[in-house]
Amino acid sequence: MKIKELLPLVKIHGRTVYDEEKQALYANWTCSGFTVGVTGKYLKIKVIADSDQIAGFPGGPTPPPDWPCVGAEVNGELINRHECRNTDHEWLTMWESEKEATVNVRVLKLSENARGKLGILEVATDGEFHKYEDNKKTMELVGDSITCGFGIEAPDNAFMFKTSEENGWITYGALAARELGYEYSMICESGINAARPEHPFIPMHAMEDIYEYTDELYATKYGKPLEKWDFEAHHNDIVVLNLGTNDNNPIKFYRNFNDIEPMENWFHARYKEFVRQVRRCNGPDTVIICSLGSIDTYLYHHIKEVVAELKEETGDEKLFCFEYIPLNVMMEGIGAAGHPSAKTHVRMGKELANYIRKFTGE
């Protein structure tokens, strides 16, 4: 069945884009995709994939292109993972059973948006599809490589990154959401800043530039018009911001010591405006948590001050801040390129879930 024909029966997860020209549903953001009920012995999807080429470090070799990875969740387990490398199309088996069964199959992209695009063309089964619905509360995770799960399944302290070792399903945000019984979506990109720096370390957009759009990375890659995300139609009960780790790089690597304080103040002002943007997009009822960690919390004192200032200026009682415990390499190991391991993400997920319970009682 063409994906467009199946859409009335599925629950879409995250910010997806339907490409009329290619007749494909692009699920590019981490953990984006769909859930559908099926009675039969298998569910397969027909996909097209595009790679992304990330620049290497100055003077170093150019890394290989990154390809998208996809998997399925059935009965609370992640199954049938695939790295997609076919720019024409390929069929992937996402679930199968020796005997006919009735299950809900969640198809989700495991790797991040900036490192490979995934278009879903068709969905097939030997049985029949059923409409899937739920009434869960919703949580949106907004972040950088930590939220993406960069290198989360890599060998301990590996230098090289592979999208096949990036697994958004076991990141702190997904774990916390499932523990609390929330549906979740992610807007995250490795290396991204919360706000545009005064003196950029490397040329790159910031989350403040792309947050209000459905998928700016897709639009830029394929020359499509930017589409505003419909926040009213996709209400978030909680938005968790985990940004600021990369914002410290332009400050730490800047050579003029006298400019450090002004650069910190620049971040303070831009981050404050970004939080205002998130509030405008989501409306007054959404809980916003401004968090930082677990790699580097250098700018957390500014985040705390921003939250305090906004609460005093606007009376916003649904704005909070939270700091993760720093990496514990001795006990938890470390993922690729100094990023949190799967063990660290489990601990971070518990921290976030416990913090949310303080003001929700869940």
Protein Blocks (a to p, Z undefined) as FASTA:
>chain_A
ZZklmmmmpccehjddddfklopacdfbghiacddddddjbdcdddddddddddddehia
cdddddddddddeehiaehiaddfbfkbccddfbdcfbdcddddddddfbdfknocaddf
bdcdfbbcdddddfbdcddddddfklnopoklgcehiabdcfklgcfklgmklmmmmmno
pacdddddehiafbdcfbdfbgcddfklmmmpmblmlmmmnopacddddfklmccfbdcd
dehjlmmmmmmmpcblklmmmmmmmmmmmmmmmmmmmmmmnojmbccdddedjkbcklmm
mmmmmmmmmmmmnopakbccdddddddfklnopaeehiacfklmmmmmmmmmmmmmmmno
ZZ
